């Protein structure tokens, strides 16, 4: 299994995602569904509906859980884009991450309470095992140095993760886990610096650009598929009144619009943009941030859909209105950033949409969820129509990455 480290390097045949990677993505459908369920539960608790402070804390925890999941997925995706995903050692890394993600998903509903140990165990195992196995497999290769620095970083932050389980309760765990996650994200951003071992510039990392781009596209579809799953399950379980049926139909329509806006056209040619960039790893890292923002918006939309389908009419708490409008707004922020990475510009329609969604919040503060859902759908439809109008009768726009 260990053999020659050079065998781990990617080949042209590994441009497409392997079946094991797609299997790994399926584990995240479960984990993301758990995040949505937790977010909905926190917004429907009777004692928290009108408690601003409690809602803010709940939102922070939900975002935190999403960032933790994204860290595991991104680390695994970058591994299979830097090394051959068909090699046994790389497949072992993916399998461990798959099982660990399922364990994390089991712990997500009560991650800050009695399931903290389960959640942290899955996360720490996923993050520590990856650089450990790669450091062993790459012995004698210059790339081993990076994996050793990553291993030291994750081992150090593991102390904070475990301390949060042992020495803190409920929300206080964020005082341990928050800095740990921040250190890991910053270390990744700045080349995993370790005193005495140096650091590396992410822009100089070699990656299979087309493979990484496809992995981002696939994970976006996983998140969108999770939205469809939650929407259908909510409609089936919450009854089929006329208002719920209309809310369900609008939610499905909005999901189609989100798909259309993503893939036309930046999402469709991301691989070409990465290949056209003089620093593929740099644009790959930037695209990771944009996809993280977009997926946060998509997950928030799933929460909004579930709330609107369950109670489409009548007065709703302000936090429900905020969730229904914030989802597409956050998505459009990420999509605007993504467009700039691929084309070096941002379409005015996206900026107008973000402004419109923000302004709709005070205007619709007393409207029923169904009306808010319709208003957000109209804004997204306007963006899709603007895209179609701009491209009508013109050849497909080529990528022009600014980095």
C-alpha positions as CSV (number, residue, x, y, z in Angstrom):
1,X,0.0,0.0,0.0
2,X,2.9,2.3,0.8
3,X,5.2,1.7,-2.2
4,X,6.6,4.5,-4.3
5,X,5.2,8.0,-3.3
6,X,5.3,9.0,-7.0
7,X,2.4,6.6,-7.6
8,X,0.2,8.8,-5.5
9,X,0.5,11.7,-8.0
10,X,-2.6,12.3,-10.2
11,X,-2.9,11.1,-13.7
12,X,-4.9,12.3,-16.6
13,X,-7.4,9.4,-16.1
14,X,-8.2,10.8,-12.6
15,X,-9.8,14.0,-14.0
16,X,-13.3,12.6,-13.2
17,X,-14.4,11.9,-9.7
18,X,-14.2,8.3,-8.6
19,X,-17.2,6.2,-7.5
20,X,-15.8,6.2,-4.0
21,X,-15.7,10.1,-3.9
22,X,-19.4,10.1,-5.0
23,X,-20.2,7.6,-2.3
24,X,-18.4,9.9,0.2
25,X,-20.6,12.8,-1.0
26,X,-23.7,10.7,-0.1
27,X,-22.6,10.7,3.5
28,X,-22.9,14.5,3.5
29,X,-26.5,14.4,2.4
30,X,-27.2,12.8,5.8
31,X,-25.0,15.3,7.6
32,X,-26.4,18.3,5.9
33,X,-30.0,17.1,6.5
34,X,-29.1,17.0,10.2
35,X,-27.9,20.6,10.1
36,X,-31.1,21.7,8.5
37,X,-33.2,19.8,11.0
38,X,-31.3,21.3,13.9
39,X,-31.7,24.8,12.4
40,X,-35.5,24.3,12.0
41,X,-35.8,23.0,15.5
42,X,-34.1,26.0,17.0
43,X,-36.4,28.3,15.1
44,X,-39.6,26.6,16.2
45,X,-38.9,26.3,19.9
46,X,-41.6,28.2,21.7
47,X,-39.3,29.9,24.1
48,X,-37.0,31.1,21.4
49,X,-39.3,32.4,18.7
50,X,-39.1,36.0,19.9
51,X,-35.8,35.9,21.8
52,X,-33.3,37.8,19.6
53,X,-30.2,36.7,21.6
54,X,-31.2,33.0,21.6
55,X,-31.8,33.2,17.8
56,X,-28.4,34.7,17.2
57,X,-26.7,32.1,19.3
58,X,-28.6,29.3,17.4
59,X,-27.6,30.8,14.0
60,X,-24.0,31.0,15.0
61,X,-24.0,27.3,16.1
62,X,-25.7,26.2,12.9
63,X,-23.1,28.2,10.8
64,X,-20.3,26.7,12.9
65,X,-21.5,23.1,12.3
66,X,-21.7,23.8,8.5
67,X,-18.1,25.2,8.6
68,X,-17.0,22.1,10.4
69,X,-18.6,19.8,7.8
70,X,-17.1,21.9,5.0
71,X,-13.6,21.6,6.5
72,X,-13.8,17.8,6.3
73,X,-15.3,17.8,2.8
74,X,-12.8,20.3,1.4
75,X,-9.8,18.6,2.9
76,X,-10.8,15.3,1.4
77,X,-11.6,16.9,-2.0
78,X,-8.2,18.6,-2.1
79,X,-6.5,15.3,-1.3
80,X,-8.2,13.5,-4.2
81,X,-7.3,16.5,-6.5
82,X,-3.7,16.4,-5.5
83,X,-3.2,12.7,-5.4
84,X,-4.6,9.8,-7.4
85,X,-8.0,8.8,-5.9
86,X,-7.6,5.3,-7.3
87,X,-4.6,4.5,-5.1
88,X,-5.3,2.3,-2.1
89,X,-3.9,4.8,0.4
90,X,-6.0,7.7,-0.9
91,X,-9.1,5.5,-0.9
92,X,-8.4,4.6,2.7
93,X,-8.3,8.4,3.5
94,X,-11.7,8.8,1.8
95,X,-13.2,5.8,3.5
96,X,-12.2,7.1,6.9
97,X,-13.6,10.5,6.1
98,X,-16.8,8.9,4.9
99,X,-17.3,7.0,8.2
100,X,-16.2,10.0,10.3
101,X,-18.7,12.2,8.5
102,X,-21.5,9.8,9.3
103,X,-20.5,9.8,12.9
104,X,-20.5,13.6,12.9
105,X,-24.0,13.6,11.3
106,X,-25.2,11.4,14.2
107,X,-23.9,13.8,16.7
108,X,-25.0,17.1,15.0
109,X,-28.5,17.4,16.5
110,X,-27.0,17.5,20.0
111,X,-23.4,18.4,19.2
112,X,-23.3,21.1,21.9
113,X,-24.9,18.9,24.5
114,X,-24.8,15.1,25.2
115,X,-23.5,14.2,21.7
116,X,-20.5,16.4,21.8
117,X,-18.0,13.5,22.2
118,X,-19.5,11.7,19.2
119,X,-19.4,14.8,17.0
120,X,-15.8,15.7,18.0
121,X,-14.6,12.1,17.7
122,X,-15.7,12.0,14.0
123,X,-14.2,15.4,13.2
124,X,-10.8,14.8,14.9
125,X,-10.4,11.3,13.4
126,X,-11.2,12.7,9.9
127,X,-8.8,15.6,10.1
128,X,-5.9,13.9,11.9
129,X,-5.9,10.6,10.0
130,X,-5.6,12.3,6.6
131,X,-2.2,14.0,7.0
132,X,-1.0,11.1,9.1
133,X,-1.6,8.5,6.4
134,X,-0.3,10.8,3.7
135,X,2.8,11.6,5.7
136,X,3.5,7.9,6.0
137,X,2.8,7.2,2.3
138,X,4.9,10.2,1.1
139,X,8.0,9.3,3.2
140,X,11.1,10.4,1.3
141,X,9.1,12.8,-0.9
142,X,9.4,16.6,-0.6
143,X,5.6,16.7,-0.2
144,X,5.8,14.9,3.1
145,X,6.9,18.1,4.9
146,X,3.5,19.7,4.2
147,X,1.7,16.7,5.6
148,X,3.8,16.8,8.7
149,X,3.0,20.5,9.3
150,X,-0.7,19.7,8.7
151,X,-0.6,16.8,11.2
152,X,1.1,19.0,13.9
153,X,-1.6,21.7,13.4
154,X,-4.5,19.2,13.6
155,X,-3.0,17.5,16.6
156,X,-2.6,20.8,18.4
157,X,-6.2,21.9,17.7
158,X,-7.4,18.5,18.7
159,X,-6.5,19.4,22.2
160,X,-9.0,22.3,22.0
161,X,-11.7,20.1,20.5
162,X,-11.3,17.5,23.2
163,X,-11.0,20.1,26.0
164,X,-14.4,21.5,24.8
165,X,-16.0,18.1,25.4
166,X,-14.3,17.5,28.8
167,X,-14.3,20.9,30.4
168,X,-17.2,23.0,29.0
169,X,-20.9,22.7,28.8
170,X,-23.4,23.5,25.9
171,X,-22.7,26.9,24.3
172,X,-19.5,27.4,26.3
173,X,-17.9,24.7,24.1
174,X,-17.7,27.3,21.3
175,X,-15.0,29.1,23.3
176,X,-12.8,26.0,22.7
177,X,-14.1,24.8,19.4
178,X,-14.3,28.3,17.7
179,X,-10.6,29.1,18.1
180,X,-9.7,25.5,17.0
181,X,-11.6,25.8,13.8
182,X,-10.3,29.4,13.2
183,X,-6.7,28.2,13.6
184,X,-7.3,25.4,11.1
185,X,-8.9,27.7,8.5
186,X,-6.1,30.3,8.9
187,X,-3.4,27.6,8.7
188,X,-4.9,26.4,5.5
189,X,-5.0,29.9,4.2
190,X,-1.4,30.7,5.0
191,X,0.3,27.4,3.9
192,X,0.2,25.5,7.2
193,X,3.0,27.4,9.0
194,X,4.8,25.6,11.9
195,X,7.7,27.1,13.8
196,X,10.9,25.4,12.6
197,X,9.3,23.7,9.7
198,X,8.3,26.8,7.6
199,X,5.3,27.2,5.4
200,X,4.3,26.8,1.8
201,X,2.4,29.1,-0.6
202,X,-1.0,27.6,-1.5
203,X,-0.7,29.2,-5.0
204,X,2.3,27.0,-5.7
205,X,0.5,23.7,-4.8
206,X,0.0,21.4,-7.8
207,X,-3.6,20.2,-8.2
208,X,-5.7,18.4,-10.8
209,X,-7.7,21.6,-11.6
210,X,-10.5,19.9,-13.6
211,X,-11.0,17.3,-10.9
212,X,-11.2,19.9,-8.1
213,X,-13.7,22.0,-10.2
214,X,-15.9,18.9,-10.7
215,X,-15.8,18.1,-7.0
216,X,-17.1,21.6,-6.2
217,X,-19.9,21.2,-8.7
218,X,-20.8,17.9,-7.3
219,X,-20.9,19.1,-3.7
220,X,-23.1,22.0,-4.8
221,X,-25.5,19.5,-6.3
222,X,-25.3,17.4,-3.1
223,X,-26.4,20.5,-1.1
224,X,-29.2,21.3,-3.7
225,X,-30.3,17.6,-3.6
226,X,-30.5,17.9,0.2
227,X,-32.8,20.9,-0.3
228,X,-35.1,18.9,-2.6
229,X,-35.1,16.0,-0.1
230,X,-36.0,18.3,2.9
231,X,-38.7,20.0,0.8
232,X,-40.4,16.7,-0.2
233,X,-40.2,15.2,3.2
234,X,-41.7,18.3,4.8
235,X,-44.5,18.5,2.4
236,X,-45.4,14.8,3.0
237,X,-45.2,15.1,6.8
238,X,-46.9,18.5,7.3
239,X,-50.1,17.8,5.3
240,X,-51.2,18.8,1.8
241,X,-53.4,21.9,2.2
242,X,-53.7,24.2,-0.8
243,X,-51.3,26.8,0.8
244,X,-48.7,24.1,1.6
245,X,-49.0,22.8,-1.9
246,X,-48.3,26.2,-3.3
247,X,-45.4,26.7,-1.0
248,X,-44.0,23.3,-2.0
249,X,-44.3,24.2,-5.7
250,X,-42.6,27.5,-5.2
251,X,-39.8,25.9,-3.2
252,X,-39.2,23.4,-6.1
253,X,-39.3,26.2,-8.6
254,X,-36.8,28.2,-6.6
255,X,-34.5,25.2,-6.4
256,X,-34.5,25.0,-10.2
257,X,-33.7,28.7,-10.4
258,X,-30.8,28.2,-8.0
259,X,-29.5,25.4,-10.2
260,X,-29.9,27.5,-13.3
261,X,-28.2,30.5,-11.9
262,X,-25.2,28.5,-10.6
263,X,-24.5,26.5,-13.8
264,X,-25.1,29.4,-16.2
265,X,-22.4,30.1,-16.9
266,X,-19.7,30.2,-14.3
267,X,-20.5,26.9,-12.7
268,X,-20.5,25.2,-16.1
269,X,-16.9,26.3,-17.1
270,X,-15.2,26.3,-13.7
271,X,-12.8,23.6,-14.8
272,X,-11.8,25.8,-17.9
273,X,-11.3,28.8,-15.6
274,X,-9.0,26.8,-13.3
275,X,-7.0,25.5,-16.3
276,X,-6.8,29.1,-17.7
277,X,-5.5,30.5,-14.5
278,X,-1.7,30.9,-14.1
279,X,-2.1,29.8,-10.4
280,X,-4.8,27.0,-10.4
281,X,-4.4,26.3,-6.7
282,X,-5.1,30.0,-5.9
283,X,-8.3,30.1,-7.9
284,X,-9.2,26.7,-6.5
285,X,-8.8,28.0,-2.9
286,X,-10.8,31.2,-3.7
287,X,-13.6,29.1,-5.4
288,X,-13.7,27.0,-2.2
289,X,-14.6,30.1,-0.2
290,X,-17.3,31.1,-2.8
291,X,-18.8,27.6,-2.7
292,X,-18.8,27.6,1.1
293,X,-20.9,30.9,1.0
294,X,-23.2,29.6,-1.7
295,X,-23.8,26.3,0.2
296,X,-24.5,28.2,3.4
297,X,-27.2,30.1,1.5
298,X,-28.6,26.9,0.0
299,X,-28.8,25.3,3.5
300,X,-30.5,28.4,4.9
301,X,-33.0,28.2,2.0
302,X,-33.8,24.6,3.0
303,X,-34.6,25.9,6.5
304,X,-36.8,28.6,5.1
305,X,-38.6,26.1,2.8
306,X,-39.4,23.8,5.7
307,X,-40.8,26.7,7.8
308,X,-42.9,28.0,4.9
309,X,-44.3,24.6,3.9
310,X,-45.1,23.7,7.6
311,X,-46.9,27.1,8.3
312,X,-47.5,29.0,5.0
313,X,-50.2,31.3,6.3
314,X,-50.6,33.6,9.3
315,X,-48.2,35.8,11.1
316,X,-44.7,34.4,11.5
317,X,-41.8,35.4,13.8
318,X,-39.4,37.9,12.2
319,X,-36.6,35.3,12.4
320,X,-38.6,33.1,10.0
321,X,-38.9,35.9,7.5
322,X,-35.2,36.6,7.8
323,X,-34.4,32.9,7.1
324,X,-36.6,32.8,4.0
325,X,-34.9,35.9,2.6
326,X,-31.4,35.4,3.9
327,X,-31.0,32.1,2.1
328,X,-31.2,33.5,-1.5
329,X,-29.3,36.7,-0.4
330,X,-26.3,34.8,1.0
331,X,-26.4,32.5,-2.1
332,X,-26.3,35.5,-4.4
333,X,-23.3,36.9,-2.5
334,X,-21.4,33.7,-3.0
335,X,-22.5,33.4,-6.6
336,X,-21.4,37.0,-7.3
337,X,-17.9,36.2,-5.9
338,X,-17.8,33.0,-7.9
339,X,-18.7,34.9,-11.1
340,X,-15.8,37.3,-10.5
341,X,-13.4,34.4,-10.1
342,X,-14.4,32.9,-13.4
343,X,-15.0,36.1,-15.5
344,X,-13.3,38.9,-13.6
345,X,-16.6,40.8,-13.3
346,X,-20.0,40.7,-11.6
347,X,-23.3,41.0,-13.3
348,X,-25.4,44.0,-12.1
349,X,-28.5,41.7,-11.8
350,X,-26.8,39.8,-8.9
351,X,-26.1,43.0,-7.0
352,X,-29.6,44.3,-7.6
353,X,-31.0,41.0,-6.3
354,X,-29.0,41.2,-3.1
355,X,-30.2,44.7,-2.5
356,X,-33.8,43.8,-3.3
357,X,-33.8,40.8,-0.8
358,X,-32.4,43.0,1.9
359,X,-35.0,45.7,1.4
360,X,-37.8,43.1,1.3
361,X,-37.2,42.2,4.9
362,X,-38.7,45.3,6.5
363,X,-41.4,45.5,3.8
364,X,-42.6,41.9,4.4
365,X,-42.0,41.8,8.2
366,X,-45.7,41.2,8.8
367,X,-46.4,39.1,5.7
368,X,-47.2,35.3,5.9
369,X,-44.3,33.0,5.0
370,X,-45.9,32.1,1.7
371,X,-45.9,35.7,0.5
372,X,-42.2,36.1,1.5
373,X,-41.4,32.8,-0.4
374,X,-43.1,34.2,-3.5
375,X,-41.2,37.5,-3.3
376,X,-37.9,35.8,-3.0
377,X,-38.8,33.5,-5.9
378,X,-39.6,36.6,-8.1
379,X,-36.2,38.1,-7.3
380,X,-34.4,34.8,-8.3
381,X,-36.5,34.6,-11.5
382,X,-35.4,38.1,-12.4
383,X,-31.7,37.1,-12.1
384,X,-32.3,34.0,-14.3
385,X,-34.1,36.1,-16.9
386,X,-31.4,38.7,-16.9
387,X,-28.8,35.9,-17.5
388,X,-30.8,34.6,-20.4
389,X,-31.3,38.0,-21.9
390,X,-27.6,38.9,-21.7
391,X,-26.6,35.6,-23.5
392,X,-29.4,35.6,-26.1
393,X,-27.9,35.4,-29.6
394,X,-24.3,35.6,-28.4
395,X,-21.6,32.9,-28.4
396,X,-20.8,31.4,-24.9
397,X,-18.6,33.7,-22.9
398,X,-15.1,32.2,-22.3
399,X,-13.5,32.3,-18.9
400,X,-11.3,35.2,-17.9
401,X,-10.1,34.5,-14.4
402,X,-8.4,37.5,-12.7
403,X,-6.1,35.3,-10.6
